[in-house]
Amino acid sequence: MSSVLVFSRGSGRKRKHSPVSNVRKMERFFIILVILLILTIAFEILFHFYVVPSLTIKKIEVSADKTLGMTDSEIIKITGLSGNSNYFDVKSDLIKQRLLTVPSIKSVTVKKIFPSKIYIRIENRVPVGVCFIKSAGGMVPAAVGESGILFPVSNRLDTADFPVISGIDIPSLAKGARLPLPLCSFLEDLESIRTASPELFSLISEIKFVKKNGMDYDVVLFPVNSKIRVRIGKDLDIKTLKYIIMMLDVIAKQPAMSNLKEIDMRSGEVVYRMRGE
């Protein structure tokens, strides 16, 4: 048996595209590209002239602790926002800066939620103590923050929960008023004790700063339910405060120590000073 193989002419050769076909494809590509550009420009025009102006802030949500002593309306007024504020014109950093000018505000978080909502979260300062400032109407209480910043006491803050800070002359409660910087380190120690052990912190009745030479101070503690004051160095931690409370508890049970006036711990050793000395 025999077989015949038939090969067509031109078999195995690549097919060539005509120049006219290539030109048409390029024309089609550029036409589609131009249409897309025109649609994009049209969309941009519609968005900026019709959509953007209609995106106004319709809801402002404020989250703040009641002890801040400010209403949502008061907070919003400080931000400068209104029902006419455009979503894209609102600057989160600017709102934050405006709110941080309030001494009682510690930190601010601002979030824009498309298309018409602003969320503001405020962390207020919690005092480490309360001091009293002379005014025309008498003595006015002022809260003292851990960085020495002074701010008004809100009517929702119980000043009895914080020790009295004395020995510092403060002329007024103007915005930006603060205690001297050399005291800030000790105030930060108080804040650490307050956050780590509120029960121990509550056992401090008064803290008196006694000025020495220049900007140097002695610190005198007045514990709750004790007539004995304790003079310490410039630092205070939980361990030292626990030792002081325990020592005063032991002394209170000894009748021979009823005339004790002060305990001095500045040198690292305990020195007792009796009344009349």
C-alpha positions, 0 to 999 in steps of 0.5 A: 500500500502506498500513501501520498502526502500533500503539502499546500503552498506557503505552509509554515509561513507567518502571516503578515499584517497589512499596514492598513490594518495596523493604522486602523488599530492605532486609530481605534486605540487613540479614539478610546484613549481620547474618550476616556480622557474626556469622560475623566475630565467630565467626571472631575468637573461634575465632582468639583462643581456639583458633588464637592459643594454638597458634601458638608459636615452633617454630624460631629460626634464628640467623645470626652469624659464628663470630668472635663467640665465642657459640653459638646457644644462648647467643644465644637465651638472651639473647633470652628466647625459648623453645619456649613463646613465642607468635608474637604475643607476640614483640616484635622490637624487644625482642629487638634491644635485649637482644642489643645489650647485648652489647658484641661485637654491632654490629647485629641484625636480627630477622624474624618468619616466620608462623606459628612461626619467628624469624630473627635475623641478627647482625653482630659488631664487628670490632676495630681493635686489641687492648689489655691490661688488668690483672686478678688473673690478670695481663694480659687482652686486650680487643678495641677497636671502632671506636667505642672500645667494649671487648669480650672477645676470643673464642677464635676471633679471632686477636689477631695480626691487629690492632695493639696499642693502648697508653698508655691506663689501663683499670681493668676490662673491665666491660660498657660500658667504652670508650676515651676519646671523644677517641680515637674519631675516630682509631679510626674512621680505623683502621676505614676503613683496615682495610676499604679496605686490609687489607694496609696495615692489617696493617703496623701493629704498635702504636698508642700514645696519649701523653697531653698536656694535658687530653684531648689526645693524641699518636699514635705508630705502630710499624710491623711489622718496624721499630724506628723509631716515627712520631709523627703528628697526630690523623688517619690515612688510607691516603695518609699510611700509605702514605707512612710505609711507603714512607719507612721502606722507604727509610730501612732501605736507608740505613746512615747512618740505622741510629741513627734512633729516631723520625720526627715528622710532627706539624707537616707536616714530617718531623723525624728524632730519633736515639737518644741525643738 
